[in-house]
Amino acid sequence: MLEDLSQGKGSNHEKRKMESTAQITEEDSKLDEVVGLQKQICDLGTELTRQSSWWCVAHKDLQSQIDALIKENQEIRAELKTLKKQDAEATKACIGSPTPARASNTL
């Protein structure tokens, strides 16, 4: 006699076999997803490190430019102060020295 597999023991065995296969496939799919996410995290970490290095170099370049501009500004201020001092001294010299008397041509 042939046994109908859709009923009885054979049916349960096939059903369990299909369920376990589905579970294994689901677990493999979850594992693949986790591995993919881990790779993505690793790639993002690498990109973050690369960008961080770039920003560090850019910051150093900008800081050196700022320092150069500050130094140049201080030099210009010192030169301006010296010029103002010289101008004040020249003005004092003009005011302090008598101007030659004009000859009057009046009778």
Secondary structure, 3 states (H helix, E strand, C coil): CCCCCCCCHHHHHHHHHHHHHHHHHHHHHHHHHHHHHHHHHHHHHHHHHHHHHHHHHHHHHHHHHHHHHHHHHHHHHHHHHHHHHHHHHHHHHHHHCCCCCCCCCCC
